[in-house]
Amino acid sequence: MILDKGPWNEYIDETEESHRKIYGTDMFDLAKQYGTPLFVLFEDIIVKNYEKYRHALEKEYKDHLICYAVKANTSYCVLNFLSKLGSGADVASEYELQLALNAGIPTENIRANGNCKNESYLEECIKKGILINVDPEEELTIINEIALRLGIAAKINIRFAGFPVKHITSRAITTSSDWSKFGIDIKRANSVFRKVLDMDMLIPNGLMVHLGSQITDISTYYTVLEILIDLSRDAQQIGFEINEIDIGGGLGIPYFESEDWNSIKKKIKNTRKENYTWADEFIGYEFNAESNDLEWIGEELSSAYAPDTFIRKLFNEKYSANKTFKEKLEEIGTPRFVIEPGRSIIGNAGVTIAKIGHVSNTPRGENIVHVDAGVNSHTFGTAVPEQLHRIEIANNIEEDEHFETFVAGNLCFTGDLLCKIKNKLIRKPRRGDYLLFYDTGAYSDFFASNANSFPRPPKVMVAKDGTHRLLVRREDFSEVFQREVGLGIPRT
Ligand SMILES: Cc1ncc(COP(=O)(O)O)c(C=O)c1O
C-alpha cells in the first residue's frame, strides 16, 4: 500500500522531468536552490486554515479571538503574515512575546502562557497590559508582588488542569489531565478564585485550559468545556469576573487518511510478525492487564475535523441540559471566546525536503535510508508516532518495484530515526535523491539545535502563484559557533 496523500492531492502535481511539484513549484529545484534539509511552507494553506477558523467563528460567535500559537512554527515572517490576517498570538516566553510584538500583534491580542515564567517575562506582560494565563497557583503571589512593585495591576486568566480525560493524545503532549505539569487543579478552583479576589493587584478576567495537542476526539472538548462553564458560574458567584473563556489550542490534523492510519496501527500491533517497527517496538501501544491485550495510548494521526467543522460542532453540539456551548456561554454573560491554534493552522502547510546520502541495511537485514536531516529538525521525540509522516521520493517519481524502509537521520545516536515505522516508497531510492516529508509545518524545528554542529535549516515560503522567498537562512560556520568566546583563527 502506498499511502494516500490525502489533502495534498489538491495541490500536488508532477513536472515533465518527473519531479514532485507543489503549488506549481518543483521541489527538486527548490532543494537544489536552497540546499537541504529545507523547510517549505505554503502561504495559501496557512491562509485557508486561518480563514476557516475566522469564518466559522464569525458565524457562530461574534466575540472571539484567534491567537496563533507561536511555538508551533516560530518565525517572524509567519507571525507578521498572520498578524496581517488579524491573528493574535499565544506566547510562551519573553522572546516569543518580543517576536509577536515586533511582528505587529497588538498587545490586547496576546495571551502569555508558560508553567515557569521568569520575572522579566511577567514584568513585560504587566507593563504592557498583556493578559497572563496563571500557571501554577504559586504564580498568583509572584504576579501580585511584581504588579505591586510596578504599581500596575495585572490582568489574569486562571489556567486549569486535572480534568477527567485519558489517552486523548500521547502522554508527552497531554496538558489537562491529572498528570500534567501545566495548570491548576480544578479541585482548587474555589479557593484560587478567593485568593485572587484577596490580592490587590490582580484583575480577574477569565478561565483557560489547553487540553493537549493533536486532539482528534471532539467529545474531549465537550467534557472539559462543560466543567469550565460550571467553574465560571462558581467564580461569578463570589465576584470573580468571567470576561473570557480561553480553550487553548490542540485540534489535530490528518497526517493520514483514516483507512491508512488504521492499517498502520494494526501493523504496529503485529510488528513481531511483520517486522514493521524499529526493534519491533509496539510504538503507541501499552499492555493492559485487564483486557490482557495491547491498548492504543498514543495520539491518533488521522483527524476528521478541519478548523471550520470543529468550530461548528463545538458551538452547536448539545451539551448537558440539552444546551449548546453557545447557549451555555450566553448564560454566563457571553464572555469572549479565545482559541490558540498552532498545529491546525500551520501543520499541514509545510513539507521538509532532505537529501539521501545512502541506502543500506541494518545488521538484521532491514532497509534503511540515510538522510541529511536529524530528529532535531523533525519533531524530536515529542511523541513517537508523530515522527510518522507521509514520505515520498521527490524526483524520478515514476513507480517501480516498491521499497519498504526505515529512515535514519545524520546525528550520532541510534535514536535519531526520522521514521521508526516502515514506509513504502515507490522505488528503491539512490544516493542524491530527495525525500519529501509531508505535514511538517508544526513543531518540526521546536527542538532544533546544532547537534553534531550541523547548522539549523532554512525556511522558505511558497506563494499561491508558485513564487518563493527565504524566511529563515541556514546558519553558517560562524553562526553555529557564535556563542564561542574565542573561535580561533582559521588556518591557511
Ligand atoms: C498554551 C498553549 N496554547 C496553544 C498551544 C497550541 O497547540 P496546538 O498546536 O496543538 O494547536 C499550545 C501547545 O502546546 C499550548 O501550550
Ligand as a Chemical Component Dictionary entry (heavy atoms), coordinates in Angstrom:
data_LIG
# 
_chem_comp.id                   LIG 
_chem_comp.type                 NON-POLYMER 
_chem_comp.pdbx_formal_charge   0 
_chem_comp.three_letter_code    LIG 
# 
loop_
_chem_comp_atom.comp_id 
_chem_comp_atom.atom_id 
_chem_comp_atom.alt_atom_id 
_chem_comp_atom.type_symbol 
_chem_comp_atom.charge 
_chem_comp_atom.model_Cartn_x 
_chem_comp_atom.model_Cartn_y 
_chem_comp_atom.model_Cartn_z 
_chem_comp_atom.pdbx_ordinal 
LIG C1 C1 C 0 -0.995 27.057 25.988 1  
LIG C2 C2 C 0 -0.980 26.508 24.604 2  
LIG N1 N1 N 0 -1.831 27.014 23.699 3  
LIG C3 C3 C 0 -1.851 26.561 22.429 4  
LIG C4 C4 C 0 -0.999 25.558 22.015 5  
LIG C5 C5 C 0 -1.059 25.093 20.581 6  
LIG O1 O1 O 0 -1.466 23.776 20.486 7  
LIG P1 P1 P 0 -1.718 23.126 19.069 8  
LIG O2 O2 O 0 -0.509 23.374 18.248 9  
LIG O3 O3 O 0 -1.929 21.695 19.345 10 
LIG O4 O4 O 0 -2.923 23.789 18.500 11 
LIG C6 C6 C 0 -0.103 25.000 22.923 12 
LIG C7 C7 C 0 0.793  23.908 22.500 13 
LIG O5 O5 O 0 1.342  23.160 23.207 14 
LIG C8 C8 C 0 -0.091 25.487 24.256 15 
LIG O6 O6 O 0 0.768  25.006 25.153 16 
# 
loop_
_chem_comp_bond.comp_id 
_chem_comp_bond.atom_id_1 
_chem_comp_bond.atom_id_2 
_chem_comp_bond.value_order 
_chem_comp_bond.pdbx_ordinal 
LIG C1 C2 SING 1  
LIG C2 N1 SING 2  
LIG C2 C8 DOUB 3  
LIG N1 C3 DOUB 4  
LIG C3 C4 SING 5  
LIG C4 C5 SING 6  
LIG C4 C6 DOUB 7  
LIG C5 O1 SING 8  
LIG O1 P1 SING 9  
LIG P1 O2 DOUB 10 
LIG P1 O3 SING 11 
LIG P1 O4 SING 12 
LIG C6 C7 SING 13 
LIG C6 C8 SING 14 
LIG C7 O5 DOUB 15 
LIG C8 O6 SING 16 
# 
